[in-house]
Amino acid sequence: MLKNIQRQFPQIDYIQARRISTDTRYDFLKEDIEIYEQKYKEVSQTFETVGNFYGAQLINMFRKSVCWWRTVGTSANSLNYFTDGIISDNYFVVEGYLNNYRDK
């Protein structure tokens, strides 16, 4: 997947791979969290860790800086963009997504 991003979007140099962090549905999302952690383990054994961002590992993958974000609490502020066009400032991505659908 990242190899395709390198070819299709050469101007992108930072990607954040976010693990689902939730304060309300951990049991429901446990399998997704475990899959993320397994993928991170594979990546960290293959590619070089080059730093961190608010405690999350930055790994150089195919000339892209990929942040493996699993942090549950942070002082960083962000706007989260979802593939269906929703933008939310909720820290917990799942809740931000759900809250935007509740508002419609």
DAMOZI-V923623 format. One record per residue. N is the residue number from 1. PHI is phi in degrees with one decimal (* if undefined). PSI is psi in whole degrees, -180 to 180 (* if undefined). OMEGA is omega as a letter, one per 30 degrees, with the letter a starting at -180 (999 if undefined). Layout:
[[N	PHI	PSI	OMEGA] [N	PHI	PSI	OMEGA]]
//
This chain:
[[1	*	-49	a] [2	-65.2	-30	l] [3	-60.7	-41	l] [4	-66.2	-39	l] [5	-61.8	-41	l] [6	-58.5	-44	a] [7	-73.9	-44	a] [8	-79.8	-30	a] [9	-132.6	68	a] [10	-63.2	-22	a] [11	-76.2	-17	l] [12	-80.4	126	l] [13	-124.4	1	l] [14	-138.1	129	l] [15	-129.9	139	l] [16	-114.7	115	l] [17	-93.4	103	a] [18	-97.6	127	l] [19	-75.6	144	l] [20	-60.5	125	l] [21	-120.0	128	a] [22	-143.8	147	l] [23	-108.1	6	a] [24	-127.3	-21	a] [25	-132.7	41	a] [26	-58.2	-47	a] [27	-59.5	-40	l] [28	-68.0	-33	a] [29	-101.0	3	a] [30	-54.5	-44	a] [31	-61.8	-41	l] [32	-63.3	-40	l] [33	-64.5	-42	l] [34	-65.9	-38	l] [35	-64.0	-44	l] [36	-57.9	-48	a] [37	-63.4	-37	l] [38	-65.5	-43	l] [39	-63.8	-42	l] [40	-59.9	-43	l] [41	-59.3	-45	l] [42	-61.9	-46	a] [43	-64.2	-45	a] [44	-67.1	-21	l] [45	-87.0	-13	a] [46	-106.1	-37	a] [47	-115.4	161	a] [48	-83.3	130	l] [49	-79.7	127	a] [50	-114.8	-1	l] [51	163.6	-161	l] [52	-147.7	161	l] [53	-132.8	108	a] [54	51.0	39	l] [55	89.4	-5	l] [56	-95.6	141	a] [57	-72.7	136	l] [58	-103.1	123	a] [59	-121.9	133	l] [60	-81.4	114	a] [61	-129.0	116	l] [62	52.0	45	l] [63	65.7	22	l] [64	-121.1	143	l] [65	-88.3	113	a] [66	-110.6	121	l] [67	-94.8	120	l] [68	-93.4	91	a] [69	-93.0	112	l] [70	-126.9	9	a] [71	-64.0	132	l] [72	-89.7	-31	l] [73	-132.1	142	a] [74	-157.5	161	l] [75	-95.4	-1	l] [76	-76.3	139	l] [77	-102.1	146	l] [78	-150.6	157	l] [79	-106.3	133	a] [80	-106.0	125	l] [81	-101.7	127	l] [82	-103.1	154	a] [83	-64.1	-17	l] [84	-92.9	10	l] [85	97.1	-6	l] [86	-70.4	138	l] [87	-121.5	129	a] [88	-136.5	147	l] [89	-99.8	7	l] [90	-63.9	135	l] [91	-67.4	-48	l] [92	-75.8	112	a] [93	-59.1	-45	a] [94	-60.0	-48	a] [95	-66.4	-37	l] [96	-61.6	-41	l] [97	-64.7	-48	a] [98	-64.5	-42	a] [99	-61.5	-38	l] [100	-66.7	-34	l] [101	-73.3	-32	l] [102	-66.3	-32	a] [103	-74.9	-15	a] [104	-86.3	*	999]]
//
